[in-house]
Amino acid sequence: MTTLQGPAIPRRRLGAELRRLREDAGFSLDQAATALECSTSKISRLETGKGLPKQRDVRDLLRLYGKTAEQELERLLRWARDGAREGWWQEYTKGLGSAEPFMLDGVDKLVALESDASSIKAFAQPCIFGLLQTPSYARAVLSSALPSHGPEEIDLLVELRVRRQKVLSRAEVPVSLHVVFDEGALRRVVGGAEIMIQQFEHLIAMGRRSNVALQVLPFSAGFTRASAGAFMVISFAESVDQDVVYVESQAGSAYLEGDFGVETYARTFDDVSGRALGSLETEEWLISAERSFLTGIDDVGPV
C-alpha cells in the first residue's frame, strides 16, 4: 500500500539541522560551497528543504562541519533517504503544462505538507476548501479555473484532490481540520444546483466527524482581517517541525515559515473563528442552504 506520508518533513528536518551545524561550525554559505566545490544555491536549497538530498552530500557536509559521530550521521542520512523519495502525488502532477501557472504553483509542496500535517486551520474563500470538495464540485472549479487544460488533465487533478482528502480519514492519526468558510464561498453557485446539493450534504456529513470542525463567517460579521484571501495554517506533530502558512492568490502561492508570519495568520484565524457561527449553528446554516437548492427558495436568510 502506498503511504500518504511524504518527503517534506524529513527534508525540512535535515535542512534545519544542516544549517545549525554549519553555523555552529562557523562556516558561511560561501565557505561551505567552496569547500564542497558546489554552488551556494545548492547548500541553500538543502538547508531550506527545497533541494533533493543526496547521502554523499550529507556525508561531505557533516565531515566538513566536524560531525562524525555514528549515531548523528545515521539520523541525518535517514532523513536524507526519506527526503529523497518521490511523493505519491507526483504521478498526478508530472508533465502538467499550464497557461495559468499561478493555479499550479507550488502544488507539490502543498500536498507534501498536507500529507505530513497533524492539524490544518483554513480560511476558505472564494470557494469551498479543497479537502472538503466533492469530485463534481472540484471538477467544476478546476475546469473554470484552468480553461487551457483538457479533460484528461482535469480528471488527473480531480483524482489528486480526492486522494489528498484521505489525510482526513487515514488510520494512522487523521489530520485535525478546522475550516472557517466565508459565507460567499458557500453561496457562490458552482456547477449548478445538483452539484451544490451534493456538496452541502458532504459538508454536513464531514462536519460531524470528530476530527473536523466547520464554521461559517456570515456577511453580518463585516470586514475582517481575513478578507484579503484564503490561507492555511499547517501544523505538525513534532515540536521540531515549525508551523507553515500557505497563502493563495492569483499571483501565485506563498509559504511563510517565520514566527512573525505564522503568528500573524494564527491570530487572524482565531479572530475570524471567534466571529463565525458555532458548530451547531453552522450545521443548521448548511442544512438550510441545502434546502434552498432543493426547493428553489432561499430560506437561509441573513445571519
Backbone torsions as a table, in degrees:
resi	resn	phi	psi	omega
1	MET	NA	133.9	179.5
2	THR	-74.0	129.0	-179.5
3	THR	-74.4	149.9	175.9
4	LEU	-88.0	-5.8	178.0
5	GLN	-76.3	152.3	-176.8
6	GLY	-125.0	-176.1	-177.3
7	PRO	-88.4	0.3	-173.2
8	ALA	-62.6	-47.8	-176.0
9	ILE	-65.2	-50.2	178.6
10	PRO	-60.4	-34.3	177.3
11	ARG	-65.3	-41.8	-179.7
12	ARG	-67.5	-40.3	178.6
13	ARG	-65.0	-45.2	179.6
14	LEU	-61.3	-46.2	-178.5
15	GLY	-61.7	-44.7	-179.9
16	ALA	-62.7	-39.1	-179.4
17	GLU	-70.5	-40.2	178.6
18	LEU	-63.7	-38.9	178.2
19	ARG	-65.9	-42.8	179.5
20	ARG	-61.0	-44.3	-179.0
21	LEU	-65.3	-39.7	179.2
22	ARG	-63.3	-46.4	-178.6
23	GLU	-66.8	-38.8	178.0
24	ASP	-63.4	-33.6	-179.2
25	ALA	-81.7	-7.1	176.7
26	GLY	82.2	22.4	179.6
27	PHE	-98.3	138.5	169.7
28	SER	-84.4	169.3	175.8
29	LEU	-58.9	-44.1	-179.4
30	ASP	-61.5	-42.8	-179.2
31	GLN	-65.2	-41.7	178.7
32	ALA	-64.9	-41.6	-179.9
33	ALA	-65.6	-40.7	179.0
34	THR	-63.3	-43.1	-179.4
35	ALA	-63.3	-36.1	-178.9
36	LEU	-92.6	-1.4	-179.0
37	GLU	55.6	50.2	176.9
38	CYS	-138.8	178.6	-179.2
39	SER	-81.1	154.3	175.6
40	THR	-64.9	-30.2	-179.9
41	SER	-64.7	-32.4	178.3
42	LYS	-65.3	-45.8	178.4
43	ILE	-63.4	-43.1	-178.9
44	SER	-62.4	-42.3	-179.4
45	ARG	-66.3	-36.5	176.3
46	LEU	-64.1	-41.9	-176.5
47	GLU	-72.3	-24.9	179.1
48	THR	-96.2	3.6	177.9
49	GLY	77.1	13.0	-177.9
50	LYS	-95.8	-23.7	-178.6
51	GLY	-86.0	156.4	176.3
52	LEU	-81.2	111.5	-174.3
53	PRO	-74.1	134.6	174.7
54	LYS	-113.7	138.2	-175.8
55	GLN	-61.0	-34.3	179.4
56	ARG	-62.2	-42.6	179.4
57	ASP	-64.1	-40.5	-179.9
58	VAL	-64.6	-43.6	178.1
59	ARG	-59.9	-44.4	-178.4
60	ASP	-64.1	-40.8	180.0
61	LEU	-67.2	-42.3	179.6
62	LEU	-64.3	-38.2	178.0
63	ARG	-65.3	-41.5	178.9
64	LEU	-62.2	-38.9	-177.1
65	TYR	-84.8	1.3	176.8
66	GLY	77.7	23.8	-179.9
67	LYS	-109.7	103.6	-177.7
68	THR	-123.5	6.1	179.3
69	ALA	-60.2	131.5	-173.5
70	GLU	-60.0	-41.3	-177.6
71	GLN	-64.5	-44.1	179.6
72	GLU	-67.8	-39.5	178.8
73	LEU	-60.7	-45.9	-178.3
74	GLU	-65.2	-37.8	179.8
75	ARG	-62.6	-46.9	-178.9
76	LEU	-70.8	-35.3	177.6
77	LEU	-67.6	-33.7	176.0
78	ARG	-64.1	-42.8	176.8
79	TRP	-63.1	-37.0	178.9
80	ALA	-64.4	-42.1	178.9
81	ARG	-63.9	-47.2	-178.9
82	ASP	-65.4	-35.4	-178.6
83	GLY	-76.1	-17.6	-178.4
84	ALA	-87.1	-14.0	-177.5
85	ARG	-74.1	156.7	-177.9
86	GLU	-82.1	138.8	176.8
87	GLY	-71.4	147.5	-177.7
88	TRP	-60.1	-27.4	-174.6
89	TRP	-75.3	-14.5	-173.0
90	GLN	-70.5	-18.8	174.4
91	GLU	-67.2	-20.7	179.5
92	TYR	-90.9	-25.6	-172.7
93	THR	-106.0	-13.2	-180.0
94	LYS	-62.1	131.8	174.5
95	GLY	78.8	3.2	178.7
96	LEU	-75.2	115.1	174.7
97	GLY	-85.9	161.6	179.8
98	SER	-153.7	128.7	170.6
99	ALA	-84.3	-7.9	178.1
100	GLU	-123.2	70.2	-173.7
101	PRO	-57.3	-26.3	-178.9
102	PHE	-63.9	-24.1	-177.9
103	MET	-77.0	-28.7	-176.9
104	LEU	-110.8	1.6	-178.0
105	ASP	-60.8	121.0	174.7
106	GLY	74.8	15.1	-176.5
107	VAL	-63.1	-36.7	179.3
108	ASP	-59.9	-44.6	-178.6
109	LYS	-66.9	-40.3	-179.4
110	LEU	-61.8	-47.1	-179.1
111	VAL	-65.6	-36.5	177.5
112	ALA	-61.8	-43.5	-179.9
113	LEU	-68.0	-41.3	177.0
114	GLU	-59.2	-40.9	-176.7
115	SER	-65.3	-30.7	-177.4
116	ASP	-98.9	-2.2	-174.5
117	ALA	-73.4	153.7	170.1
118	SER	-102.7	-29.9	177.0
119	SER	-149.1	149.1	178.3
120	ILE	-133.8	129.0	171.4
121	LYS	-114.5	129.3	-173.9
122	ALA	-135.8	142.0	169.4
123	PHE	-106.6	122.3	-171.1
124	ALA	-107.8	119.9	168.6
125	GLN	-164.7	150.4	3.9
126	PRO	-91.1	6.1	179.3
127	CYS	-135.0	178.6	-178.8
128	ILE	-66.7	141.7	-177.5
129	PHE	-55.9	136.1	-172.5
130	GLY	-55.3	-39.8	-178.1
131	LEU	-71.8	-5.3	-179.9
132	LEU	-117.8	7.4	-178.9
133	GLN	-81.0	141.3	170.6
134	THR	-75.1	160.1	178.3
135	PRO	-56.4	-41.1	-178.7
136	SER	-66.4	-42.4	178.2
137	TYR	-64.4	-45.0	-179.9
138	ALA	-60.6	-42.0	179.7
139	ARG	-63.0	-41.3	179.2
140	ALA	-64.9	-42.0	179.2
141	VAL	-64.2	-50.0	-175.9
142	LEU	-67.0	-38.1	179.4
143	SER	-63.7	-37.6	179.1
144	SER	-74.5	-40.3	-175.9
145	ALA	-77.3	-26.0	-176.0
146	LEU	-124.0	67.1	-174.8
147	PRO	-64.9	-20.4	-179.2
148	SER	-82.4	-8.6	-179.3
149	HIS	-88.9	138.5	178.3
150	GLY	-78.7	171.8	-178.7
151	PRO	-56.6	-37.8	-178.1
152	GLU	-67.0	-40.3	178.0
153	GLU	-67.1	-40.5	177.9
154	ILE	-62.5	-41.5	178.3
155	ASP	-59.5	-41.6	178.5
156	LEU	-62.3	-43.3	-178.6
157	LEU	-69.0	-35.0	175.4
158	VAL	-65.6	-44.0	178.9
159	GLU	-61.6	-39.9	177.0
160	LEU	-62.2	-44.3	-178.6
161	ARG	-63.2	-40.8	179.0
162	VAL	-65.5	-41.0	-178.8
163	ARG	-69.8	-32.9	175.8
164	ARG	-57.7	-32.6	-175.5
165	GLN	-68.5	-12.6	-179.4
166	LYS	-67.0	-15.6	176.7
167	VAL	-63.9	-19.5	-179.7
168	LEU	-83.2	-15.1	-176.4
169	SER	-128.2	7.6	-177.9
170	ARG	-64.1	151.0	-176.6
171	ALA	-68.6	-38.4	-176.2
172	GLU	-86.9	81.7	177.1
173	VAL	56.7	89.2	178.7
174	PRO	-65.8	154.3	178.1
175	VAL	-63.6	137.7	172.4
176	SER	-86.0	121.0	-173.9
177	LEU	-118.4	130.1	176.6
178	HIS	-129.6	114.7	-177.1
179	VAL	-119.8	131.6	170.1
180	VAL	-108.0	118.5	179.8
181	PHE	-93.5	128.6	164.8
182	ASP	-63.8	137.0	-176.0
183	GLU	-55.1	-35.0	-179.9
184	GLY	-61.8	-31.4	179.2
185	ALA	-65.3	-29.4	-179.0
186	LEU	-89.8	-28.8	-179.3
187	ARG	-82.0	-23.5	-178.4
188	ARG	-66.8	122.7	-177.7
189	VAL	-79.7	121.1	179.7
190	VAL	-120.0	114.8	174.6
191	GLY	81.9	-3.2	178.9
192	GLY	107.1	171.2	-173.2
193	ALA	-62.2	-43.2	-176.6
194	GLU	-62.6	-42.6	178.3
195	ILE	-64.8	-38.8	179.4
196	MET	-67.7	-38.3	177.6
197	ILE	-60.9	-47.8	178.2
198	GLN	-60.9	-39.1	-178.8
199	GLN	-66.1	-42.5	178.5
200	PHE	-66.2	-39.1	176.3
201	GLU	-58.8	-41.8	-179.8
202	HIS	-66.1	-42.9	179.5
203	LEU	-63.0	-41.5	179.4
204	ILE	-61.5	-44.0	179.5
205	ALA	-66.0	-43.5	-179.1
206	MET	-65.9	-36.5	-179.4
207	GLY	-64.8	-17.0	179.2
208	ARG	-89.6	-3.3	177.8
209	ARG	-75.6	149.2	-176.4
210	SER	-68.7	-24.2	-177.8
211	ASN	-101.3	10.5	-178.8
212	VAL	-126.7	129.7	175.6
213	ALA	-124.7	127.8	-178.8
214	LEU	-121.1	140.9	176.0
215	GLN	-139.2	150.2	174.1
216	VAL	-109.3	128.0	173.1
217	LEU	-93.5	105.3	-173.3
218	PRO	-72.9	158.7	176.7
219	PHE	-55.5	-33.5	-176.8
220	SER	-65.8	-13.0	177.4
221	ALA	-70.2	-14.5	178.9
222	GLY	75.5	-163.7	-179.8
223	PHE	-74.5	134.9	-179.8
224	THR	-125.8	171.0	178.3
225	ARG	-64.3	-19.8	-178.2
226	ALA	-91.8	-0.3	-174.1
227	SER	-65.4	-14.1	-178.5
228	ALA	-71.2	-21.8	178.8
229	GLY	156.6	173.8	-177.2
230	ALA	-72.7	149.3	175.9
231	PHE	-157.5	164.1	177.0
232	MET	-133.2	141.2	169.8
233	VAL	-110.8	112.8	-173.4
234	ILE	-106.2	124.2	-178.3
235	SER	-118.0	159.7	-175.1
236	PHE	-128.4	159.0	-173.0
237	ALA	-68.1	-38.0	-176.6
238	GLU	-85.9	134.8	-177.8
239	SER	-65.1	-21.8	-179.9
240	VAL	-73.9	-15.8	-178.5
241	ASP	-95.1	110.2	-176.5
242	GLN	-69.7	147.7	175.3
243	ASP	-62.0	153.5	178.7
244	VAL	-127.9	138.9	173.8
245	VAL	-106.5	131.3	175.5
246	TYR	-110.5	124.3	-179.5
247	VAL	-118.6	130.4	-175.4
248	GLU	-108.7	136.7	176.4
249	SER	-154.5	170.7	178.5
250	GLN	-64.7	-25.7	-178.2
251	ALA	-83.8	-6.2	-179.5
252	GLY	128.0	167.0	-179.2
253	SER	-86.3	153.5	178.0
254	ALA	-133.7	145.4	178.6
255	TYR	-120.5	128.2	179.1
256	LEU	-114.3	129.4	-178.0
257	GLU	-124.3	-8.8	179.4
258	GLY	-76.2	158.9	-177.4
259	ASP	-57.9	-43.9	-175.4
260	PHE	-63.1	-49.4	-178.5
261	GLY	-63.1	-44.5	-179.1
262	VAL	-64.8	-45.5	-179.1
263	GLU	-64.4	-36.1	178.8
264	THR	-61.5	-47.2	-179.1
265	TYR	-73.4	-32.2	176.3
266	ALA	-63.5	-41.5	177.7
267	ARG	-67.3	-37.8	177.9
268	THR	-62.5	-42.3	178.6
269	PHE	-63.5	-44.8	178.8
270	ASP	-59.6	-36.2	-179.7
271	ASP	-65.5	-49.7	-177.8
272	VAL	-70.2	-33.4	177.5
273	SER	-63.9	-39.9	179.4
274	GLY	-68.1	-23.3	-179.4
275	ARG	-97.9	-6.0	-177.5
276	ALA	-88.1	168.1	176.2
277	LEU	-65.7	149.6	175.6
278	GLY	-71.5	175.8	-176.2
279	SER	-60.0	-46.6	-178.4
280	LEU	-67.0	-42.8	177.7
281	GLU	-63.6	-36.8	179.1
282	THR	-65.2	-42.4	178.2
283	GLU	-62.3	-42.5	177.7
284	GLU	-61.4	-40.0	179.0
285	TRP	-62.9	-45.2	-179.3
286	LEU	-64.2	-40.1	178.3
287	ILE	-63.1	-42.3	178.6
288	SER	-65.9	-38.3	179.0
289	ALA	-65.2	-41.9	177.2
290	GLU	-62.6	-42.3	-179.3
291	ARG	-61.5	-35.4	-178.8
292	SER	-65.0	-31.9	176.4
293	PHE	-77.4	-32.5	178.6
294	LEU	-69.9	-37.9	-174.9
295	THR	-100.0	-17.1	-175.4
296	GLY	79.7	6.4	-179.8
297	ILE	-115.2	123.5	-179.9
298	ASP	-80.6	98.2	179.2
299	ASP	-106.8	12.8	177.0
300	VAL	-69.2	-48.3	175.9
301	GLY	69.8	170.1	178.6
302	PRO	-69.1	147.3	179.3
303	VAL	-113.0	NA	NA
